[in-house]
Each structure stands twice: as C-alpha cells, then as structure tokens.
C-alpha cells in the first residue's frame, strides 16, 4: 500500500511520525491486524456464526473455540484500524488541502471499493444464489443473475473502506467549516489514566444506549454493515486517533501503561467469561438487558487495554522492519481486498475434509495467509494497481 493510503486508510506501509520519523511499528501492527482479518473470516467459515460468503456450520464442540476467537477479535480489531486511520488523517489533510485530500481518498479508497463490488464480489457470492432463488421460486418468480447480484448487494469486508470514506468527508467538513476545531484538537501532554477510564466509561454508556436500538445481529441492507452495533467504537476510535496525533499520545505512553493495558484486558475477560457462559445469547445482544451492559463494559475495557498494550509493545520491541516486513506491509491492503477469494476457494476446496471445526480452521489459516500475500503480489503487479493498492 502506498504511503498516502496508509496514512488515510488503515495505517501505512510507510508511516511517518510527527517529525518525519518513520513509525515502522505502526506498519507492523497493521500487518498483524490484517492477519487477524484473514484468520477471523477463516474462523467464521467453520463457526456457529455463519456470516460469510462460504460457511460450514460447526457440528462439534471445537466450534465454540472459534466463536470465542471471533468475539475477541470483533471487540477491538476494526476499532484499531479506525484509530490508525484517524492518526494519519490530519497530516494527509494538511499536506494536500481539502480538495486534493478527498480526491486522493476517492482514488485510493473508492477505486478498491468499486473493484470489490464489480470484480471480486461476483467471484465469492455465487454460493448463496441457490438459496436466494428458492425464496423467489416460492412466490412463483425466477431470478436471473443480474437480479441476484442487485438484491444481495453489499460491500463485504470493504465496508471498512466505505465507512472510512464517510469519516473522511465528515473530517473535511469539520476542518473547512469549523477552522477553530484545529486549535481545540491541538496541544500536547501525556495521556492520563483518569482520562482513559473516563473515555472507556463514556464509550460503554453510549454503546449500551445505542444497542437498545441497534442490537447485535442488526444488518444494514445495501450499505452492508456487518457490525453497526459497534459504530460508537469506530467513531470514537477514529476521533481518538486524530487526537492522539495532535497531542503526541503515541510516544508518551509508558511501558507501565502498556503492561497495565494488557492486564486490564485479561482481567476484564476473566470477569466477563461467567456472564457469557451462563447467559442466553439473546440477552448479550443489547435491548437494554443488564447482560448487555456488562458486555459493553467488557468490550470497552478489553479494546482500550489491547490497543494501549499493543501500541507500547510494538513501539518498544517491533519498531523495525526488514525486507520481509516491507513486503508484508506493502501488500497488506491488497490482501484485505482479495482475501475473500482465497478463503472461499479454500473452503470449497476442502469440503471433502471431515474433521473438527478447529482443525479445518487451522488448515485454512495456514494455507490462506501465504496464498493471500501471493495473490496480493500478483494483483499489485497489474498495470497501475500499485498506485491504488
């Protein structure tokens, strides 16, 4: 991915710090998050949560392990992507100006989104055509492919790019029509513990209220948002990334803060586990239940703890990148775009394998990661593709 896309989308193949220093640890975080995306959808394929282009619902106990992995991932990893995107948005805007900034966003985010909708999606969505045709047949109507394509329209995993485009438009609007916002967002100083706690509590309260109206499992047609119940986290983490850039929080986090973040994430998960085990799944989804309140409290603590802990760990231990790291980072956005093709292909290819869900997940994950980066390498070698991906 190019440096500009990295700053404005999900992190940077070549991130640049406040004074021009390369933030190679951010590149490495972005690679790890991309790996998690591939493994997350591999787990969905064989879990009890069949929300993917190709699924084999688990029929053994190991499927619950995959469900747990999905829940842990969902609690933080897309929010982390939005935070990184927010962190690199201000310098990109200030370097280009509002018009060039949005022109660049439409090019580097809009073109991949359009490519997925028109080229990638038909390759992975055909598996559900029979089911949709049966629904139409019940009403005595046939279904040509073009109609199937329209009624199942959604951006798949590229919903992230879709939402990020919307966030970019709002950011440009705020900067253009409220110029004083830059001064308010400026300043410097360390991120204090009480501010983190206040942010987490506020996020939990807002999310709890949001899920009374938008519970877990809500799907937005056409827009295709698979997790609109997490929108408070996505919005707040993007804003948090902008603030972190302005106020130098990334460099001010101490090692102790990193250790505390991981400790809080582990403690919150251990405290939350009995609630998950003993409560009916519907009670965890929202609608004003006390279990929903506990759920959003855990999500906020877990997400914030993991983000702080990971940021400090990678800044201190993984702030370097060799040729392999450069390759992984440069192709990460293309992996994000193309990984559905790889996973659906492997899913159909291993339909014959009768094994526990976690075993099939392991086989898919081990094969999918190198294949995804190989496919990304091929795609980026297409004429002008490297200018966008």
Secondary structure, DSSP 8 states (H G I E B T S, - for coil): --HHHHHHTTS-TT-B-TTS-B-HHHHHHHHHHHHHHHHHHHHHHTSS---SSS-----STHHHHHHHHHHHHHTTHHHHHHHHHHHHHHHHHHHH-HHHHHHHHIIIIIHHHHHIIIIIHHHHSGGGHHHHHHHHHHTT----HHHHHHHT---GGGHHHHHHHHHHHHHHHHHHH-THHHHHH-------HHHHHHHHHHHHHHHHHHHHHS-TT--BTTTTBTTGGGHHHHHHHHHHHHHHHHHTHHHH--HHHHHHHHHHHHHHHHHHHHHHHHS-HHHHS-TT-HHHHHHHHHHHHHHHHHHHHHHHHHHHH-----HHHHHHHHTHHHHHHHHHHHHHHHHHHTTT----HHHHHHHHHHHHHHHHHHHHHHHHTSTTGGGT-
